[in-house]
């Protein structure tokens, strides 16, 4: 099969690095210079991307288009593409929820074939190897796998249903990114009382990610009746230190959904998750 021509919308720090990996297996990788910043132009030049003056030219020449933009702009960008009746493979690789991914698929169909994509990891530079999770029609996901074969962008197919890749991306992001914010709050509270170094020493004794311990969710549910008030107390301490307390208030409210599981020793993971899903 001939190498495809690929269009990238748009070459931000992640988009440009991903596009640079695609260069290895593409005839050409295009980007649209219209309205882009000098920083975007510099990245595109650095990574060997070919500029074109208009979106129409990019779409007319591209077999595959990869959309990597701020999440808020994803649907507007897809509408622009739909107006030109693009007929290739459109990789919706933005951090958007599954429902939005499905709306974009409907918007671009039946002209284009939409592949849902979710990038997990840092931009593929300096030895970093993110994974691009894919879901969509088999023939289209196979083309994207071939595009990144042998590059620093790994691929994994989750199935044929648009929305699965987006769901995985946001499920992981909800933990990873919130965890970073929680670290800032915890260290900020400890610093206010001069115990930040002691906190870090406590943390150094346990380095595993809680996300790798889903079995602990049931234990969390059984202890929620006392953990919730504890977090309310922590929220009060944050507020007293001038730090935002809303995140811990929300966590306490979430734990309250498990109040009727007080000290339940036989609670299973499935039971705990089912209870969490009920208001």
PATIRO-216570 format. One record per atom (N, C-alpha, C): x, y negated, z negated; residue number from 1; atom name; residue in one letter. Coordinates in pm, whole numbers. Layout:
// residues N
xx|yy|zz|seq|atom|type
X|Y|Z|NUM|CA|A
...
This chain:
// residues 279
xx|yy|zz|seq|atom|type
84|120|0|1|N|X
0|0|0|1|CA|X
87|-125|0|1|C|X
51|-222|81|2|N|X
129|-346|89|2|CA|X
123|-421|-43|2|C|X
230|-491|-71|3|N|X
233|-571|-193|3|CA|X
130|-683|-184|3|C|X
57|-710|-294|4|N|X
-46|-813|-290|4|CA|X
12|-953|-309|4|C|X
-63|-1051|-262|5|N|X
-35|-1190|-298|5|CA|X
-119|-1222|-420|5|C|X
-56|-1284|-518|6|N|X
-120|-1308|-648|6|CA|X
-128|-1458|-674|6|C|X
-241|-1502|-729|7|N|X
-256|-1640|-772|7|CA|X
-268|-1647|-923|7|C|X
-202|-1743|-987|8|N|X
-210|-1759|-1132|8|CA|X
-281|-1890|-1164|8|C|X
-383|-1881|-1250|9|N|X
-459|-1997|-1296|9|CA|X
-454|-1998|-1449|9|C|X
-370|-2073|-1508|10|N|X
-270|-2169|-1462|10|CA|X
-140|-2137|-1534|10|C|X
-25|-2186|-1486|11|N|X
102|-2145|-1547|11|CA|X
138|-2218|-1676|11|C|X
63|-2189|-1783|12|N|X
105|-2232|-1915|12|CA|X
218|-2143|-1963|12|C|X
251|-2149|-2091|13|N|X
365|-2071|-2141|13|CA|X
342|-1922|-2125|13|C|X
220|-1875|-2152|14|N|X
189|-1733|-2132|14|CA|X
168|-1703|-1984|14|C|X
87|-1785|-1916|15|N|X
55|-1760|-1776|15|CA|X
176|-1756|-1686|15|C|X
268|-1850|-1705|16|N|X
387|-1854|-1620|16|CA|X
475|-1732|-1642|16|C|X
488|-1690|-1768|17|N|X
573|-1574|-1798|17|CA|X
511|-1446|-1744|17|C|X
380|-1433|-1754|18|N|X
311|-1316|-1699|18|CA|X
323|-1316|-1546|18|C|X
303|-1433|-1486|19|N|X
316|-1443|-1341|19|CA|X
456|-1407|-1295|19|C|X
556|-1445|-1373|20|N|X
695|-1413|-1338|20|CA|X
716|-1262|-1333|20|C|X
648|-1189|-1423|21|N|X
659|-1043|-1420|21|CA|X
592|-987|-1295|21|C|X
481|-1049|-1254|22|N|X
409|-1002|-1135|22|CA|X
492|-1021|-1009|22|C|X
584|-1116|-1011|23|N|X
668|-1142|-893|23|CA|X
739|-1015|-846|23|C|X
774|-928|-940|24|N|X
851|-807|-905|24|CA|X
776|-715|-810|24|C|X
643|-714|-819|25|N|X
564|-620|-739|25|CA|X
464|-690|-647|25|C|X
483|-820|-624|26|N|X
393|-897|-539|26|CA|X
467|-951|-418|26|C|X
394|-972|-310|27|N|X
454|-1036|-194|27|CA|X
488|-1180|-227|27|C|X
402|-1243|-307|28|N|X
421|-1383|-346|28|CA|X
328|-1411|-463|28|C|X
370|-1500|-553|29|N|X
283|-1544|-662|29|CA|X
263|-1694|-649|29|C|X
137|-1733|-631|30|N|X
102|-1872|-604|30|CA|X
48|-1941|-728|30|C|X
65|-2072|-732|31|N|X
-2|-2152|-834|31|CA|X
-48|-2282|-769|31|C|X
-155|-2340|-821|32|N|X
-212|-2462|-764|32|CA|X
-157|-2582|-838|32|C|X
-87|-2669|-765|33|N|X
-20|-2783|-827|33|CA|X
-115|-2900|-855|33|C|X
-234|-2900|-794|34|N|X
-325|-3014|-808|34|CA|X
-368|-3033|-953|34|C|X
-342|-3152|-1007|35|N|X
-386|-3185|-1142|35|CA|X
-306|-3124|-1254|35|C|X
-200|-3055|-1222|36|N|X
-119|-2991|-1325|36|CA|X
-11|-3086|-1376|36|C|X
36|-3062|-1496|37|N|X
136|-3149|-1559|37|CA|X
276|-3121|-1505|37|C|X
366|-3212|-1535|38|N|X
506|-3190|-1497|38|CA|X
564|-3069|-1570|38|C|X
515|-3044|-1691|39|N|X
562|-2927|-1766|39|CA|X
521|-2798|-1696|39|C|X
396|-2796|-1643|40|N|X
351|-2678|-1568|40|CA|X
435|-2659|-1444|40|C|X
464|-2768|-1375|41|N|X
545|-2760|-1253|41|CA|X
684|-2706|-1284|41|C|X
740|-2752|-1395|42|N|X
873|-2706|-1433|42|CA|X
873|-2557|-1465|42|C|X
769|-2510|-1537|43|N|X
759|-2367|-1569|43|CA|X
745|-2285|-1441|43|C|X
657|-2332|-1352|44|N|X
635|-2259|-1228|44|CA|X
764|-2247|-1147|44|C|X
839|-2355|-1140|45|N|X
965|-2351|-1066|45|CA|X
1065|-2258|-1134|45|C|X
1071|-2266|-1266|46|N|X
1163|-2182|-1342|46|CA|X
1138|-2033|-1316|46|C|X
1010|-1994|-1304|47|N|X
975|-1854|-1291|47|CA|X
956|-1809|-1146|47|C|X
989|-1895|-1051|48|N|X
987|-1855|-911|48|CA|X
850|-1845|-849|48|C|X
755|-1927|-895|49|N|X
621|-1927|-839|49|CA|X
613|-2024|-722|49|C|X
524|-1996|-629|50|N|X
511|-2076|-508|50|CA|X
396|-2175|-522|50|C|X
422|-2306|-508|51|N|X
312|-2403|-522|51|CA|X
227|-2410|-396|51|C|X
96|-2431|-417|52|N|X
4|-2462|-307|52|CA|X
-75|-2585|-349|52|C|X
-121|-2666|-255|53|N|X
-181|-2794|-291|53|CA|X
-323|-2786|-346|53|C|X
-398|-2681|-311|54|N|X
-539|-2678|-350|54|CA|X
-579|-2540|-401|54|C|X
-685|-2538|-480|55|N|X
-741|-2412|-527|55|CA|X
-790|-2328|-410|55|C|X
-852|-2392|-311|56|N|X
-902|-2317|-196|56|CA|X
-790|-2240|-127|56|C|X
-676|-2304|-106|57|N|X
-566|-2234|-40|57|CA|X
-517|-2117|-124|57|C|X
-508|-2139|-256|58|N|X
-465|-2030|-344|58|CA|X
-559|-1911|-332|58|C|X
-690|-1938|-334|59|N|X
-788|-1829|-328|59|CA|X
-790|-1763|-191|59|C|X
-778|-1842|-86|60|N|X
-778|-1786|50|60|CA|X
-660|-1692|73|60|C|X
-547|-1721|9|61|N|X
-427|-1642|32|61|CA|X
-408|-1527|-67|61|C|X
-482|-1530|-179|62|N|X
-458|-1434|-286|62|CA|X
-545|-1309|-276|62|C|X
-484|-1194|-303|63|N|X
-557|-1069|-317|63|CA|X
-602|-1049|-462|63|C|X
-520|-1099|-552|64|N|X
-547|-1087|-696|64|CA|X
-529|-1225|-758|64|C|X
-623|-1265|-842|65|N|X
-611|-1390|-916|65|CA|X
-616|-1358|-1065|65|C|X
-523|-1415|-1140|66|N|X
-518|-1395|-1285|66|CA|X
-551|-1528|-1353|66|C|X
-655|-1527|-1435|67|N|X
-696|-1648|-1507|67|CA|X
-641|-1643|-1649|67|C|X
-551|-1737|-1679|68|N|X
-495|-1751|-1813|68|CA|X
-496|-1900|-1847|68|C|X
-597|-1941|-1922|69|N|X
-615|-2082|-1954|69|CA|X
-668|-2093|-2096|69|C|X
-682|-2214|-2152|70|N|X
-746|-2227|-2284|70|CA|X
-886|-2165|-2280|70|C|X
-927|-2093|-2384|71|N|X
-1055|-2022|-2382|71|CA|X
-1174|-2110|-2343|71|C|X
-1176|-2234|-2389|72|N|X
-1290|-2321|-2362|72|CA|X
-1310|-2347|-2213|72|C|X
-1201|-2336|-2136|73|N|X
-1208|-2369|-1993|73|CA|X
-1236|-2247|-1905|73|C|X
-1246|-2129|-1963|74|N|X
-1252|-2006|-1884|74|CA|X
-1372|-2002|-1789|74|C|X
-1491|-2038|-1838|75|N|X
-1609|-2030|-1752|75|CA|X
-1611|-2140|-1646|75|C|X
-1567|-2259|-1683|76|N|X
-1561|-2366|-1583|76|CA|X
-1465|-2328|-1470|76|C|X
-1353|-2268|-1506|77|N|X
-1257|-2226|-1405|77|CA|X
-1317|-2117|-1316|77|C|X
-1389|-2024|-1376|78|N|X
-1453|-1918|-1299|78|CA|X
-1559|-1976|-1205|78|C|X
-1630|-2079|-1250|79|N|X
-1729|-2143|-1163|79|CA|X
-1661|-2206|-1041|79|C|X
-1548|-2269|-1065|80|N|X
-1473|-2328|-952|80|CA|X
-1435|-2221|-852|80|C|X
-1390|-2107|-903|81|N|X
-1351|-1997|-815|81|CA|X
-1473|-1942|-741|81|C|X
-1585|-1929|-812|82|N|X
-1706|-1874|-751|82|CA|X
-1755|-1961|-635|82|C|X
-1737|-2092|-649|83|N|X
-1781|-2183|-542|83|CA|X
-1710|-2155|-410|83|C|X
-1589|-2100|-417|84|N|X
-1511|-2070|-297|84|CA|X
-1532|-1926|-249|84|C|X
-1621|-1852|-320|85|N|X
-1656|-1716|-280|85|CA|X
-1531|-1627|-264|85|C|X
-1450|-1628|-368|86|N|X
-1330|-1544|-371|86|CA|X
-1372|-1398|-365|86|C|X
-1303|-1319|-284|87|N|X
-1343|-1179|-261|87|CA|X
-1240|-1077|-310|87|C|X
-1138|-1121|-381|88|N|X
-1038|-1027|-429|88|CA|X
-1066|-978|-570|88|C|X
-960|-941|-641|89|N|X
-970|-896|-780|89|CA|X
-940|-1016|-871|89|C|X
-1032|-1044|-961|90|N|X
-1019|-1157|-1054|90|CA|X
-996|-1101|-1193|90|C|X
-878|-1126|-1249|91|N|X
-845|-1077|-1383|91|CA|X
-877|-1187|-1483|91|C|X
-983|-1168|-1559|92|N|X
-1023|-1263|-1662|92|CA|X
-947|-1227|-1789|92|C|X
-830|-1291|-1805|93|N|X
-737|-1251|-1912|93|CA|X
-734|-1350|-2028|93|C|X
-839|-1430|-2042|94|N|X
-843|-1529|-2149|94|CA|X
-896|-1470|-2279|94|C|X
-866|-1537|-2389|95|N|X
-912|-1491|-2521|95|CA|X
-1055|-1537|-2543|95|C|X
-1149|-1467|-2478|96|N|X
-1291|-1502|-2488|96|CA|X
-1369|-1381|-2537|96|C|X
-1491|-1405|-2587|97|N|X
-1568|-1294|-2640|97|CA|X
-1626|-1209|-2527|97|C|X
-1665|-1084|-2556|98|N|X
-1711|-993|-2451|98|CA|X
-1830|-1047|-2372|98|C|X
-1921|-1117|-2439|99|N|X
-2037|-1171|-2368|99|CA|X
-1996|-1273|-2263|99|C|X
-1898|-1356|-2295|100|N|X
-1850|-1454|-2197|100|CA|X
-1781|-1383|-2080|100|C|X
-1706|-1280|-2110|101|N|X
-1641|-1204|-2003|101|CA|X
-1745|-1144|-1909|101|C|X
-1854|-1095|-1965|102|N|X
-1959|-1037|-1882|102|CA|X
-2030|-1145|-1801|102|C|X
-2048|-1264|-1858|103|N|X
-2109|-1374|-1782|103|CA|X
-2021|-1413|-1663|103|C|X
-1891|-1414|-1686|104|N|X
-1798|-1448|-1577|104|CA|X
-1803|-1342|-1468|104|C|X
-1813|-1215|-1508|105|N|X
-1823|-1108|-1409|105|CA|X
-1949|-1125|-1325|105|C|X
-2059|-1162|-1391|106|N|X
-2184|-1183|-1317|106|CA|X
-2174|-1306|-1227|106|C|X
-2105|-1408|-1275|107|N|X
-2089|-1531|-1198|107|CA|X
-2011|-1508|-1070|107|C|X
-1907|-1426|-1076|108|N|X
-1819|-1405|-961|108|CA|X
-1867|-1292|-869|108|C|X
-1955|-1208|-921|109|N|X
-2006|-1100|-837|109|CA|X
-2117|-1148|-747|109|C|X
-2143|-1075|-637|110|N|X
-2075|-950|-597|110|CA|X
-1953|-973|-510|110|C|X
-1915|-1099|-487|111|N|X
-1802|-1125|-396|111|CA|X
-1671|-1071|-451|111|C|X
-1640|-1107|-575|112|N|X
-1513|-1066|-636|112|CA|X
-1534|-942|-723|112|C|X
-1425|-870|-748|113|N|X
-1423|-761|-844|113|CA|X
-1355|-813|-970|113|C|X
-1426|-811|-1082|114|N|X
-1372|-869|-1205|114|CA|X
-1316|-759|-1295|114|C|X
-1193|-782|-1340|115|N|X
-1129|-698|-1440|115|CA|X
-1116|-780|-1568|115|C|X
-1166|-724|-1677|116|N|X
-1154|-788|-1807|116|CA|X
-1014|-759|-1862|116|C|X
-944|-861|-1907|117|N|X
-809|-843|-1960|117|CA|X
-793|-906|-2097|117|C|X
-714|-843|-2181|118|N|X
-683|-898|-2312|118|CA|X
-535|-880|-2340|118|C|X
-463|-990|-2353|119|N|X
-318|-985|-2378|119|CA|X
-291|-986|-2528|119|C|X
-219|-886|-2573|120|N|X
-180|-878|-2714|120|CA|X
-29|-883|-2722|120|C|X
21|-986|-2787|121|N|X
166|-1003|-2800|121|CA|X
211|-1138|-2752|121|C|X
339|-1164|-2763|122|N|X
398|-1291|-2724|122|CA|X
429|-1292|-2575|122|C|X
449|-1410|-2515|123|N|X
485|-1416|-2373|123|CA|X
606|-1328|-2343|123|C|X
606|-1262|-2226|124|N|X
713|-1167|-2192|124|CA|X
844|-1236|-2152|124|C|X
908|-1297|-2248|125|N|X
1039|-1358|-2228|125|CA|X
1128|-1318|-2346|125|C|X
1258|-1318|-2323|126|N|X
1351|-1286|-2431|126|CA|X
1335|-1147|-2489|126|C|X
1294|-1052|-2406|127|N|X
1280|-915|-2454|127|CA|X
1143|-881|-2510|127|C|X
1051|-977|-2516|128|N|X
916|-949|-2567|128|CA|X
837|-869|-2462|128|C|X
755|-775|-2508|129|N|X
680|-688|-2417|129|CA|X
533|-682|-2459|129|C|X
455|-782|-2425|130|N|X
312|-779|-2458|130|CA|X
239|-671|-2379|130|C|X
122|-634|-2429|131|N|X
38|-538|-2358|131|CA|X
-85|-608|-2303|131|C|X
-110|-585|-2176|132|N|X
-231|-636|-2112|132|CA|X
-332|-522|-2109|132|C|X
-433|-531|-2197|133|N|X
-539|-430|-2199|133|CA|X
-640|-465|-2090|133|C|X
-690|-363|-2022|134|N|X
-776|-382|-1905|134|CA|X
-903|-299|-1918|134|C|X
-1013|-355|-1870|135|N|X
-1135|-276|-1854|135|CA|X
-1209|-328|-1732|135|C|X
-1258|-235|-1651|136|N|X
-1324|-271|-1527|136|CA|X
-1321|-154|-1430|136|C|X
-1363|-175|-1307|137|N|X
-1365|-66|-1208|137|CA|X
-1228|-1|-1193|137|C|X
-1230|132|-1179|138|N|X
-1104|208|-1176|138|CA|X
-1008|160|-1068|138|C|X
-1057|139|-947|139|N|X
-966|102|-839|139|CA|X
-901|-33|-864|139|C|X
-976|-125|-928|140|N|X
-921|-257|-957|140|CA|X
-820|-252|-1071|140|C|X
-849|-178|-1177|141|N|X
-752|-169|-1288|141|CA|X
-625|-99|-1242|141|C|X
-639|-2|-1151|142|N|X
-519|64|-1098|142|CA|X
-430|-35|-1023|142|C|X
-489|-129|-953|143|N|X
-410|-230|-881|143|CA|X
-336|-320|-979|143|C|X
-398|-352|-1091|144|N|X
-331|-438|-1190|144|CA|X
-219|-360|-1260|144|C|X
-244|-233|-1288|145|N|X
-137|-149|-1345|145|CA|X
-17|-145|-1250|145|C|X
-43|-128|-1122|146|N|X
67|-124|-1024|146|CA|X
139|-258|-1016|146|C|X
65|-366|-1031|147|N|X
125|-500|-1024|147|CA|X
229|-521|-1132|147|C|X
205|-464|-1250|148|N|X
298|-486|-1362|148|CA|X
385|-364|-1393|148|C|X
381|-264|-1309|149|N|X
463|-144|-1332|149|CA|X
611|-181|-1336|149|C|X
680|-131|-1438|150|N|X
823|-155|-1449|150|CA|X
861|-293|-1497|150|C|X
764|-371|-1544|151|N|X
794|-506|-1593|151|CA|X
778|-511|-1744|151|C|X
799|-630|-1800|152|N|X
786|-647|-1945|152|CA|X
641|-664|-1990|152|C|X
547|-665|-1896|153|N|X
406|-664|-1931|153|CA|X
356|-520|-1921|153|C|X
329|-461|-2034|154|N|X
275|-326|-2034|154|CA|X
124|-333|-2010|154|C|X
67|-227|-1958|155|N|X
-77|-224|-1935|155|CA|X
-139|-101|-1999|155|C|X
-265|-113|-2038|156|N|X
-340|-1|-2093|156|CA|X
-486|-20|-2054|156|C|X
-547|83|-1999|157|N|X
-685|76|-1953|157|CA|X
-778|134|-2060|157|C|X
-883|59|-2093|158|N|X
-975|97|-2199|158|CA|X
-1106|155|-2146|158|C|X
-1125|150|-2015|159|N|X
-1249|202|-1959|159|CA|X
-1297|113|-1846|159|C|X
-1419|139|-1800|160|N|X
-1471|66|-1685|160|CA|X
-1563|-50|-1723|160|C|X
-1595|-64|-1850|161|N|X
-1692|-164|-1893|161|CA|X
-1625|-299|-1920|161|C|X
-1665|-401|-1845|162|N|X
-1615|-536|-1870|162|CA|X
-1659|-580|-2009|162|C|X
-1565|-629|-2087|163|N|X
-1592|-671|-2225|163|CA|X
-1511|-594|-2326|163|C|X
-1471|-470|-2293|164|N|X
-1394|-389|-2388|164|CA|X
-1258|-450|-2417|164|C|X
-1188|-496|-2313|165|N|X
-1056|-555|-2335|165|CA|X
-1066|-683|-2417|165|C|X
-1167|-764|-2387|166|N|X
-1186|-887|-2465|166|CA|X
-1218|-856|-2610|166|C|X
-1297|-752|-2633|167|N|X
-1333|-715|-2770|167|CA|X
-1210|-673|-2849|167|C|X
-1123|-594|-2785|168|N|X
-1001|-551|-2854|168|CA|X
-913|-671|-2887|168|C|X
-896|-760|-2790|169|N|X
-813|-879|-2811|169|CA|X
-863|-960|-2929|169|C|X
-993|-986|-2934|170|N|X
-1046|-1071|-3042|170|CA|X
-1050|-998|-3175|170|C|X
-1071|-865|-3173|171|N|X
-1066|-789|-3297|171|CA|X
-928|-800|-3361|171|C|X
-826|-786|-3277|172|N|X
-689|-798|-3329|172|CA|X
-659|-941|-3372|172|C|X
-699|-1037|-3289|173|N|X
-672|-1178|-3321|173|CA|X
-741|-1220|-3449|173|C|X
-861|-1167|-3474|174|N|X
-934|-1206|-3595|174|CA|X
-855|-1168|-3720|174|C|X
-783|-1058|-3714|175|N|X
-698|-1021|-3827|175|CA|X
-566|-1096|-3825|175|C|X
-497|-1089|-3712|176|N|X
-360|-1141|-3707|176|CA|X
-355|-1292|-3734|176|C|X
-440|-1366|-3667|177|N|X
-432|-1512|-3679|177|CA|X
-488|-1560|-3812|177|C|X
-597|-1495|-3859|178|N|X
-649|-1532|-3991|178|CA|X
-549|-1499|-4100|178|C|X
-477|-1389|-4083|179|N|X
-375|-1351|-4182|179|CA|X
-268|-1458|-4195|179|C|X
-229|-1518|-4082|180|N|X
-128|-1624|-4088|180|CA|X
-178|-1744|-4167|180|C|X
-307|-1775|-4148|181|N|X
-365|-1887|-4223|181|CA|X
-371|-1853|-4372|181|C|X
-406|-1730|-4404|182|N|X
-412|-1688|-4544|182|CA|X
-275|-1696|-4610|182|C|X
-171|-1663|-4534|183|N|X
-35|-1676|-4588|183|CA|X
-8|-1822|-4626|183|C|X
-46|-1914|-4538|184|N|X
-23|-2055|-4566|184|CA|X
-98|-2098|-4692|184|C|X
-223|-2053|-4707|185|N|X
-300|-2090|-4826|185|CA|X
-239|-2030|-4952|185|C|X
-198|-1903|-4944|186|N|X
-142|-1838|-5062|186|CA|X
-13|-1905|-5107|186|C|X
77|-1933|-5010|187|N|X
204|-1997|-5044|187|CA|X
180|-2140|-5090|187|C|X
83|-2207|-5027|188|N|X
52|-2344|-5068|188|CA|X
2|-2351|-5211|188|C|X
-87|-2259|-5248|189|N|X
-137|-2256|-5386|189|CA|X
-25|-2226|-5484|189|C|X
58|-2127|-5449|190|N|X
168|-2089|-5538|190|CA|X
267|-2204|-5554|190|C|X
297|-2275|-5445|191|N|X
391|-2387|-5453|191|CA|X
340|-2496|-5546|191|C|X
210|-2519|-5544|192|N|X
151|-2622|-5630|192|CA|X
182|-2597|-5777|192|C|X
199|-2469|-5810|193|N|X
224|-2432|-5950|193|CA|X
367|-2383|-5972|193|C|X
451|-2401|-5872|194|N|X
593|-2367|-5888|194|CA|X
623|-2219|-5891|194|C|X
536|-2137|-5833|195|N|X
559|-1992|-5837|195|CA|X
567|-1934|-5695|195|C|X
600|-2018|-5597|196|N|X
601|-1969|-5459|196|CA|X
710|-1864|-5436|196|C|X
827|-1882|-5495|197|N|X
932|-1782|-5478|197|CA|X
895|-1650|-5543|197|C|X
830|-1658|-5659|198|N|X
784|-1534|-5724|198|CA|X
680|-1463|-5638|198|C|X
592|-1541|-5574|199|N|X
493|-1481|-5484|199|CA|X
561|-1407|-5370|199|C|X
662|-1467|-5311|200|N|X
732|-1404|-5199|200|CA|X
804|-1277|-5244|200|C|X
852|-1276|-5366|201|N|X
916|-1155|-5419|201|CA|X
813|-1043|-5436|201|C|X
693|-1078|-5482|202|N|X
586|-979|-5493|202|CA|X
554|-923|-5354|202|C|X
541|-1013|-5257|203|N|X
504|-971|-5121|203|CA|X
612|-884|-5058|203|C|X
738|-910|-5090|204|N|X
849|-835|-5030|204|CA|X
846|-687|-5068|204|C|X
777|-655|-5177|205|N|X
770|-515|-5220|205|CA|X
671|-435|-5137|205|C|X
588|-507|-5057|206|N|X
491|-436|-4972|206|CA|X
488|-503|-4836|206|C|X
534|-433|-4734|207|N|X
547|-494|-4602|207|CA|X
452|-433|-4498|207|C|X
377|-329|-4535|208|N|X
284|-268|-4439|208|CA|X
168|-363|-4411|208|C|X
114|-353|-4289|209|N|X
-3|-433|-4252|209|CA|X
-129|-365|-4304|209|C|X
-215|-443|-4368|210|N|X
-343|-388|-4415|210|CA|X
-428|-337|-4299|210|C|X
-404|-389|-4179|211|N|X
-481|-344|-4064|211|CA|X
-452|-197|-4032|211|C|X
-339|-146|-4078|212|N|X
-305|-5|-4053|212|CA|X
-363|86|-4160|212|C|X
-443|30|-4252|213|N|X
-502|108|-4361|213|CA|X
-654|95|-4363|213|C|X
-723|133|-4257|214|N|X
-869|116|-4256|214|CA|X
-940|197|-4363|214|C|X
-876|305|-4407|215|N|X
-938|385|-4513|215|CA|X
-961|306|-4641|215|C|X
-886|198|-4658|216|N|X
-899|118|-4782|216|CA|X
-1026|33|-4781|216|C|X
-1092|23|-4665|217|N|X
-1213|-59|-4657|217|CA|X
-1318|-10|-4756|217|C|X
-1334|122|-4768|218|N|X
-1434|175|-4861|218|CA|X
-1401|137|-5006|218|C|X
-1272|141|-5041|219|N|X
-1233|100|-5175|219|CA|X
-1260|-49|-5196|219|C|X
-1235|-128|-5093|220|N|X
-1264|-271|-5101|220|CA|X
-1413|-292|-5128|220|C|X
-1498|-218|-5058|221|N|X
-1643|-232|-5077|221|CA|X
-1683|-199|-5220|221|C|X
-1625|-96|-5275|222|N|X
-1664|-57|-5411|222|CA|X
-1616|-156|-5516|222|C|X
-1517|-237|-5481|223|N|X
-1463|-336|-5575|223|CA|X
-1508|-478|-5544|223|C|X
-1592|-492|-5441|224|N|X
-1631|-625|-5395|224|CA|X
-1701|-705|-5504|224|C|X
-1775|-639|-5592|225|N|X
-1851|-710|-5695|225|CA|X
-1760|-794|-5786|225|C|X
-1633|-750|-5800|226|N|X
-1541|-831|-5881|226|CA|X
-1439|-906|-5798|226|C|X
-1411|-857|-5676|227|N|X
-1318|-930|-5589|227|CA|X
-1378|-1061|-5540|227|C|X
-1509|-1063|-5514|228|N|X
-1574|-1185|-5466|228|CA|X
-1559|-1301|-5564|228|C|X
-1597|-1281|-5691|229|N|X
-1577|-1389|-5789|229|CA|X
-1430|-1429|-5805|229|C|X
-1339|-1332|-5789|230|N|X
-1196|-1364|-5797|230|CA|X
-1156|-1459|-5686|230|C|X
-1210|-1435|-5566|231|N|X
-1178|-1525|-5455|231|CA|X
-1244|-1661|-5473|231|C|X
-1360|-1665|-5536|232|N|X
-1420|-1795|-5567|232|CA|X
-1330|-1874|-5662|232|C|X
-1270|-1804|-5758|233|N|X
-1176|-1870|-5848|233|CA|X
-1054|-1921|-5771|233|C|X
-1005|-1838|-5678|234|N|X
-891|-1879|-5596|234|CA|X
-926|-1999|-5510|234|C|X
-1049|-2002|-5459|235|N|X
-1094|-2115|-5379|235|CA|X
-1095|-2242|-5463|235|C|X
-1137|-2230|-5588|236|N|X
-1134|-2347|-5677|236|CA|X
-991|-2397|-5696|236|C|X
-896|-2302|-5706|237|N|X
-756|-2340|-5724|237|CA|X
-703|-2409|-5599|237|C|X
-742|-2361|-5482|238|N|X
-702|-2427|-5358|238|CA|X
-756|-2569|-5352|238|C|X
-882|-2585|-5385|239|N|X
-943|-2717|-5381|239|CA|X
-874|-2813|-5477|239|C|X
-837|-2761|-5593|240|N|X
-768|-2845|-5691|240|CA|X
-631|-2888|-5641|240|C|X
-570|-2807|-5554|241|N|X
-439|-2840|-5498|241|CA|X
-451|-2924|-5370|241|C|X
-572|-2958|-5334|242|N|X
-593|-3037|-5213|242|CA|X
-585|-2955|-5086|242|C|X
-597|-2822|-5098|243|N|X
-591|-2733|-4984|243|CA|X
-732|-2689|-4944|243|C|X
-754|-2655|-4816|244|N|X
-888|-2614|-4774|244|CA|X
-930|-2483|-4837|244|C|X
-1051|-2480|-4891|245|N|X
-1099|-2362|-4964|245|CA|X
-1204|-2283|-4887|245|C|X
-1246|-2332|-4769|246|N|X
-1359|-2271|-4699|246|CA|X
-1334|-2125|-4661|246|C|X
-1210|-2091|-4626|247|N|X
-1183|-1955|-4582|247|CA|X
-1204|-1855|-4695|247|C|X
-1161|-1888|-4816|248|N|X
-1180|-1797|-4927|248|CA|X
-1326|-1794|-4972|248|C|X
-1396|-1907|-4959|249|N|X
-1540|-1905|-4989|249|CA|X
-1611|-1809|-4893|249|C|X
-1573|-1815|-4766|250|N|X
-1633|-1726|-4667|250|CA|X
-1601|-1580|-4697|250|C|X
-1477|-1552|-4740|251|N|X
-1440|-1415|-4774|251|CA|X
-1522|-1366|-4894|251|C|X
-1543|-1452|-4992|252|N|X
-1626|-1415|-5107|252|CA|X
-1769|-1386|-5064|252|C|X
-1820|-1466|-4972|253|N|X
-1955|-1444|-4921|253|CA|X
-1964|-1312|-4846|253|C|X
-1859|-1277|-4772|254|N|X
-1855|-1148|-4702|254|CA|X
-1854|-1032|-4801|254|C|X
-1774|-1043|-4904|255|N|X
-1768|-937|-5005|255|CA|X
-1903|-917|-5073|255|C|X
-1982|-1023|-5084|256|N|X
-2112|-1013|-5150|256|CA|X
-2205|-915|-5079|256|C|X
-2181|-889|-4952|257|N|X
-2263|-791|-4879|257|CA|X
-2243|-650|-4934|257|C|X
-2137|-630|-5009|258|N|X
-2107|-498|-5066|258|CA|X
-2140|-490|-5215|258|C|X
-2208|-589|-5270|259|N|X
-2230|-591|-5414|259|CA|X
-2305|-467|-5464|259|C|X
-2392|-410|-5379|260|N|X
-2468|-293|-5423|260|CA|X
-2387|-165|-5416|260|C|X
-2261|-174|-5374|261|N|X
-2173|-57|-5370|261|CA|X
-2081|-54|-5492|261|C|X
-2119|-122|-5597|262|N|X
-2035|-137|-5716|262|CA|X
-1983|-2|-5766|262|C|X
-1850|10|-5766|263|N|X
-1779|126|-5820|263|CA|X
-1823|259|-5757|263|C|X
-1871|253|-5632|264|N|X
-1913|376|-5563|264|CA|X
-1790|457|-5524|264|C|X
-1771|569|-5587|265|N|X
-1650|649|-5567|265|CA|X
-1656|733|-5439|265|C|X
-1775|766|-5392|266|N|X
-1788|856|-5276|266|CA|X
-1816|779|-5147|266|C|X
-1803|648|-5149|267|N|X
-1833|568|-5031|267|CA|X
-1734|600|-4919|267|C|X
-1785|619|-4798|268|N|X
-1698|647|-4683|268|CA|X
-1675|518|-4603|268|C|X
-1578|526|-4513|269|N|X
-1552|412|-4424|269|CA|X
-1677|377|-4343|269|C|X
-1743|479|-4290|270|N|X
-1864|454|-4210|270|CA|X
-1971|387|-4293|270|C|X
-1992|436|-4417|271|N|X
-2091|375|-4506|271|CA|X
-2059|228|-4531|271|C|X
-1931|201|-4558|272|N|X
-1890|64|-4589|272|CA|X
-1913|-29|-4471|272|C|X
-1877|16|-4352|273|N|X
-1895|-68|-4234|273|CA|X
-2043|-88|-4202|273|C|X
-2124|17|-4223|274|N|X
-2267|3|-4201|274|CA|X
-2328|-100|-4296|274|C|X
-2285|-98|-4420|275|N|X
-2336|-195|-4518|275|CA|X
-2291|-337|-4482|275|C|X
-2169|-348|-4433|276|N|X
-2116|-480|-4399|276|CA|X
-2197|-542|-4284|276|C|X
-2249|-459|-4197|277|N|X
-2324|-509|-4080|277|CA|X
-2466|-548|-4115|277|C|X
-2510|-525|-4239|278|N|X
-2646|-560|-4279|278|CA|X
-2645|-685|-4367|278|C|X
-2720|-789|-4330|279|N|X
-2727|-910|-4413|279|CA|X
-2777|-879|-4554|279|C|X
